[in-house]
């Protein structure tokens, strides 16, 4: 989203996968009726974890997220206070959710995932993110039928035999999945609630995912799929976050998106979407983020945008939108903090009514009105004391730079090279500003 991406929280959370453990916390001994505490980790589970540890080599002096000289396996011992595997680094125990095994960030020195992983048959959460595993994912992973979360990303792993289709078909309890490849059968994971497949250079058709009825977050950003329209999007009834940046979407914005009543974050930038912005989209009053930038959208901006009362980020830049936009209408969105209308065929009118000026205005952090046919400085900017990034370049503004424009941290008023452009002619050589192209 260009500038907007500086402020959107990157939405990628760490996923963990877990070993089911005993619910028994106390036992009565044969010689006494007194209660003695038990660990959540059984001898069998400790032994299985140690077999897993000893089945491959690890660089004890390299770990991406741990101090030098430390690896998560150093605490895996059966002596002293560490005899309970629930105290081992990377292992989390809970009587309800089981054991979470997180080995992410270690350097396994290009080792293969050992077949001894089959010993962890009750595992429900496994995180191997960026752990320098390599080679073929062993077939024994298919036996971990209780897995609800699996992270294999950012490792030079292969999935040939078994392939990803086998992985998806066998691990049917998965709710969270981070992969570096996309199987056609991914739609079979009907219990999945979050799916992130960003930046994997996927090619081919996007598989049907309309059956993912429980998913609330779907991110397919920055892949090289075949041109597609994704007619199944309207079936994702529980979707709240939908990120589809730069995946070769074409055609009009699907009207079925208007049926997604929980949709809060819609990002469709850098595709080949055409036609007008559908007015039905303005019924999505729960939207917080709407990014339609860098497509081929045409026509006017619907005046009903002011109905999106909760909107915080609106990016329509880089399209072929036309017509007149009254800033006063957009300023009714009191929660708006990022607005970009740049590089369209728009004429933005900055004149505000007395009622608008007296009303509570949104506090912008990013405002991009580059190439919007502005003829004067928007007067409401004098009240923007939280503004960090501002572009008014390539407009038709003449005259002196107001002193109150110094509120912004970065200002682009000329050609991005710290001097006035032919389109904008300003006087006030002592006014400090920085050029930052958008």
C-alpha positions in Angstrom: 0.0 0.0 0.0 3.0 2.3 -0.5 3.0 4.8 2.4 0.0 3.1 4.1 2.1 -0.1 4.7 4.3 1.9 7.1 1.4 2.1 9.5 -0.7 -1.0 8.9 0.2 -3.4 11.5 1.7 -6.4 9.7 -0.4 -8.9 10.6 1.6 -11.9 10.8 1.5 -13.7 14.1 3.7 -16.6 15.3 2.0 -19.9 15.1 2.7 -22.8 17.5 1.7 -26.5 17.3 1.0 -28.7 20.5 1.5 -32.3 22.2 -1.7 -33.4 24.1 -0.8 -34.0 27.7 -2.4 -35.7 30.7 -5.1 -33.9 32.6 -4.1 -35.5 35.9 -2.4 -33.0 38.2 -2.4 -35.1 41.4 -2.2 -38.7 42.4 -2.8 -40.7 45.6 0.2 -42.9 46.5 -0.2 -46.5 47.6 1.4 -45.8 51.0 -0.3 -42.6 51.9 -3.6 -40.8 51.3 -1.7 -37.5 50.9 -1.8 -35.7 47.5 1.5 -35.2 45.7 1.9 -32.9 42.6 2.5 -34.5 39.3 4.1 -32.9 36.2 2.1 -32.4 33.0 4.9 -34.2 31.1 4.9 -38.0 31.3 8.1 -40.1 31.2 7.0 -41.4 27.8 6.7 -37.8 26.4 10.0 -36.8 27.8 11.7 -39.8 26.3 10.1 -39.1 22.9 11.4 -35.5 23.0 14.9 -36.7 23.8 14.8 -39.2 21.0 13.8 -36.4 18.7 16.7 -34.3 20.0 19.3 -36.9 19.6 18.2 -37.9 16.1 20.0 -35.0 14.4 22.7 -32.5 15.0 22.2 -28.9 15.9 24.6 -26.0 15.8 24.8 -25.2 19.5 26.2 -21.8 18.8 23.7 -20.4 16.4 20.2 -19.4 17.0 18.4 -16.6 15.2 16.3 -15.6 18.2 18.5 -16.8 21.1 21.7 -15.4 22.6 25.0 -16.6 21.3 26.0 -20.0 22.6 22.4 -21.0 23.4 20.0 -23.3 21.6 16.6 -24.4 22.7 17.9 -28.0 23.2 20.4 -27.0 25.9 17.7 -27.3 28.6 16.4 -30.7 27.3 17.8 -32.9 30.1 16.4 -35.4 32.7 18.4 -34.1 35.7 17.7 -31.6 38.4 15.0 -29.0 37.9 14.8 -29.8 34.2 13.5 -33.3 34.6 10.0 -32.0 33.7 9.9 -31.5 29.9 7.4 -28.7 30.5 10.3 -26.6 31.7 12.3 -27.2 28.6 12.9 -24.3 26.3 10.5 -24.4 23.3 8.0 -26.7 25.1 4.9 -25.3 26.6 2.4 -27.4 28.5 -1.2 -26.8 29.3 -3.6 -29.3 30.7 -6.3 -28.2 28.2 -4.4 -27.3 25.1 -1.5 -29.8 25.5 2.2 -29.2 24.7 3.3 -26.5 22.2 6.6 -27.3 20.5 8.3 -24.2 19.2 11.7 -24.8 17.7 11.6 -21.7 15.5 14.7 -19.6 15.2 17.3 -22.3 15.9 20.0 -23.3 13.4 19.6 -27.0 12.6 22.4 -26.7 10.2 20.5 -28.0 7.1 19.5 -31.1 8.9 16.4 -33.0 7.8 13.4 -33.2 10.0 14.0 -36.6 11.7 11.6 -39.5 11.3 11.7 -39.7 15.2 9.1 -36.9 15.1 6.6 -39.7 14.8 7.3 -40.4 18.6 5.4 -37.1 19.3 2.1 -38.6 18.2 0.0 -36.5 20.5 1.5 -33.2 19.3 -1.0 -30.5 18.4 1.2 -27.5 17.8 4.6 -27.4 15.9 6.5 -24.3 14.9 9.7 -24.9 12.8 9.8 -21.3 11.4 13.2 -20.3 10.0 15.0 -23.2 11.7 17.3 -24.2 8.8 15.7 -27.5 8.2 16.2 -28.9 4.7 15.4 -31.9 2.5 12.1 -33.8 2.2 9.5 -33.4 4.9 9.3 -37.0 6.3 6.1 -39.0 5.9 6.0 -39.5 9.6 4.6 -35.9 9.8 1.4 -37.3 8.3 0.9 -39.4 11.5 0.6 -36.3 13.7 -3.1 -36.3 13.2 -3.8 -34.1 16.2 -2.0 -31.1 14.8 -4.1 -28.0 14.8 -1.3 -25.6 13.9 1.7 -26.2 11.6 4.5 -23.8 10.6 7.1 -24.9 8.0 7.8 -21.5 6.4 11.2 -20.1 5.6 13.1 -23.4 5.4 14.5 -25.1 2.2 12.1 -28.0 2.6 10.7 -30.2 -0.2 7.3 -31.8 -0.3 7.5 -34.4 -3.1 6.7 -37.7 -1.5 4.7 -37.1 0.5 3.5 -34.0 -1.3 1.4 -31.1 0.0 -1.8 -32.7 -1.1 -1.1 -35.7 1.3 -0.2 -33.3 4.1 -3.4 -31.4 3.7 -5.6 -34.5 3.3 -4.2 -36.2 6.4 -3.9 -33.3 8.8 -7.6 -32.4 8.7 -7.7 -30.9 12.2 -5.4 -28.0 11.2 -6.7 -24.6 12.1 -3.6 -22.5 11.4 -1.2 -23.2 8.6 1.9 -21.5 7.3 3.3 -23.0 4.1 5.6 -22.2 1.3 3.6 -24.1 -1.4 -0.1 -24.2 -2.2 -1.9 -27.5 -2.8 -5.2 -27.8 -4.7 -6.8 -29.6 -1.8 -6.3 -26.8 0.6 -10.0 -26.2 0.5 -10.5 -29.5 2.4 -9.2 -27.8 5.6 -12.7 -26.8 6.7 -11.6 -26.1 10.3 -9.0 -23.6 9.2 -9.4 -20.1 10.8 -6.3 -18.3 9.5 -4.4 -18.9 6.3 -1.3 -16.8 5.3 0.5 -17.6 2.1 2.2 -14.3 1.3 5.2 -13.8 -0.9 5.7 -17.4 -2.0 5.9 -16.9 -5.8 3.0 -19.3 -6.3 2.0 -19.8 -10.0 -1.1 -21.4 -11.6 -4.7 -21.2 -10.6 -5.8 -20.1 -7.2 -7.5 -23.2 -5.7 -11.1 -23.0 -4.6 -11.3 -21.9 -1.0 -15.0 -21.2 -0.7 -15.3 -24.2 1.6 -13.2 -22.6 4.3 -16.3 -21.6 6.2 -14.5 -20.9 9.5 -11.6 -18.8 8.2 -11.5 -15.2 9.5 -8.2 -14.2 8.0 -7.0 -14.9 4.5 -3.8 -13.5 3.0 -2.5 -14.4 -0.4 -0.4 -11.3 -1.1 2.4 -11.1 -3.6 2.2 -14.3 -5.6 2.1 -14.9 -9.4 -1.2 -16.7 -9.8 -2.9 -16.9 -13.2 -5.4 -14.2 -14.0 -8.5 -14.9 -11.9 -11.7 -13.4 -10.4 -12.2 -15.5 -7.3 -16.0 -15.9 -7.5 -16.0 -17.9 -4.2 -15.0 -14.9 -2.0 -18.6 -14.2 -1.1 -18.8 -17.7 0.6 -16.3 -16.8 3.3 -19.0 -15.7 5.7 -16.7 -15.3 8.7 -13.9 -13.4 7.0 -12.7 -10.3 8.8 -9.3 -9.8 7.2 -8.8 -10.2 3.4 -5.5 -9.4 1.9 -5.2 -10.0 -1.9 -2.4 -7.6 -3.0 -0.7 -8.2 -6.3 -2.1 -11.6 -7.1 -3.2 -10.9 -10.7 -6.9 -10.3 -10.0 -8.8 -8.9 -12.9 -12.3 -7.8 -13.8 -14.7 -5.8 -11.6 -14.6 -5.7 -7.8 -16.8 -8.7 -6.8 -20.2 -7.6 -5.7 -20.3 -10.6 -3.4 -17.9 -8.8 -1.1 -20.9 -6.8 0.0 -22.3 -9.9 1.6 -19.3 -10.3 4.0 -20.8 -8.6 7.0 -17.8 -9.1 9.3 -15.2 -7.7 6.8 -13.0 -5.2 8.6 -9.8 -5.2 6.5 -10.0 -5.3 2.7 -6.8 -4.9 0.7 -7.0 -5.5 -3.1 -4.2 -3.2 -4.3 -1.8 -3.7 -7.2 -4.1 -5.9 -9.3 -6.0 -5.4 -12.6 -9.4 -4.5 -11.2 -11.6 -2.5 -13.6 -15.0 -0.8 -13.6 -16.4 1.5 -10.9 -16.2 1.2 -7.1 -19.5 -0.6 -6.4 -21.9 1.4 -4.2 -22.8 -1.8 -2.4 -19.3 -1.8 -0.8 -20.4 1.3 1.1 -22.8 -0.9 3.1 -19.7 -2.4 4.9 -19.9 0.0 7.7 -17.6 -2.2 9.8 -14.6 -1.6 7.5 -11.5 -0.3 9.1 -9.1 -0.5 6.2 -9.9 -0.3 2.5 -7.1 -0.3 -0.1 -8.1 -0.4 -3.8 -4.9 1.4 -5.0 -3.0 0.7 -8.2 -5.7 -0.9 -10.2 -7.6 0.4 -13.3 -10.8 1.5 -11.5 -12.7 4.3 -13.3 -15.6 6.6 -12.6 -16.4 8.8 -9.6 -15.7 8.1 -5.9 -19.1 7.3 -4.4 -20.3 10.1 -2.1 -21.6 7.4 0.2 -18.0 6.8 1.4 -19.0 9.0 4.3 -21.2 6.1 5.5 -18.1 4.1 6.4 -18.0 5.6 9.9 -15.3 3.3 11.3 -12.9 3.6 8.4 -9.3 4.4 9.5 -7.4 3.8 6.2 -8.6 4.7 2.7 -6.2 4.3 -0.3 -7.6 4.8 -3.8 -4.4 6.1 -5.4 -3.0 5.0 -8.7 -6.3 4.4 -10.6 -8.2 6.3 -13.3 -10.9 7.6 -11.0 -12.5 10.9 -12.2 -14.9 13.6 -11.1 -15.0 16.0 -8.2 -14.3 15.1 -4.6 -15.3 17.4 -1.7 -12.9 17.0 1.1 -15.6 18.0 3.5 -17.5 14.8 2.7 -14.5 12.7 3.5 -13.7 14.6 6.7 -16.9 13.3 8.1 -15.0 10.0 8.7 -13.8 10.9 12.2 -11.6 7.8 12.6 -9.7 8.3 9.3 -5.9 8.5 9.9 -4.6 7.7 6.4 -6.0 9.0 3.1 -4.5 8.7 -0.3 -6.3 9.9 -3.5 -3.1 10.6 -5.6 -2.5 9.9 -9.2 -6.1 9.7 -10.5 -8.1 12.1 -12.7 -9.7 13.7 -9.7 -10.4 17.3 -8.8 -10.4 17.7 -5.0 -12.2 20.7 -3.6 -10.8 21.8 -0.2 -13.4 24.4 0.6 -15.1 23.5 3.8 -18.4 24.7 5.2 -18.5 26.5 8.5 -20.2 23.5 10.1 -17.4 21.2 8.9 -14.7 23.5 10.3 -16.4 23.7 13.7 -17.0 19.9 13.8 -14.4 17.4 15.2 -12.0 16.7 12.3 -10.1 13.4 11.9 -6.5 13.4 12.9 -4.4 12.4 9.9 -1.0 10.7 10.1 -0.7 10.2 6.3 -2.4 12.5 3.7 -1.6 12.0 0.0 -3.3 14.4 -2.3 -0.6 14.4 -5.0 -1.9 15.3 -8.5 -5.5 16.1 -7.3 -5.9 19.4 -9.2 -5.8 21.3 -5.9 -5.7 25.1 -6.3 -5.1 26.1 -2.7 -3.8 24.7 0.5 -6.5 22.8 2.4 -7.2 25.0 5.3 -8.1 22.1 7.6 -4.3 21.2 7.6 -3.7 23.9 10.2 -5.5 21.7 12.7 -3.5 18.5 11.8 -1.0 18.4 14.6 -0.4 14.6 14.3 0.4 14.6 10.6 3.6 12.8 9.7 3.5 12.3 5.9 2.0 14.9 3.5 2.0 15.1 -0.3 0.6 18.1 -2.2 2.9 17.7 -5.2 1.9 18.2 -8.8 -1.1 20.4 -8.1 -2.0 23.9 -9.1 -1.3 25.7 -5.9 0.3 29.2 -6.0 1.5 31.5 -3.3 3.3 31.3 0.0 3.7 28.2 2.0 1.7 28.6 5.3 3.8 28.3 8.4 1.4 25.9 9.9 2.4 23.3 7.2 5.5 22.7 9.3 3.4 20.3 11.4 4.2 17.4 9.1 7.4 15.4 9.5 7.8 14.8 5.7 6.2 17.2 3.2 6.2 16.8 -0.6 5.1 20.0 -2.2 7.2 20.0 -5.4 8.7 17.3 -7.5 10.1 15.3 -4.7 13.5 16.9 -5.0 13.1 19.7 -2.4 12.2 22.4 -4.8 9.0 23.7 -6.3 7.7 22.1 -9.5 6.3 23.8 -12.5 2.8 22.9 -11.4 3.3 24.3 -7.9 4.9 27.7 -7.5 5.5 28.7 -3.9 7.3 31.6 -2.3 8.8 31.6 1.2 12.4 30.4 0.8 12.9 30.2 4.5 10.2 27.6 5.1 11.8 24.2 6.0 10.4 21.2 4.3 11.6 17.8 3.1 10.6 16.2 -0.2 9.5 12.6 -0.1 8.1 11.1 -3.3 5.2 8.8 -3.0 
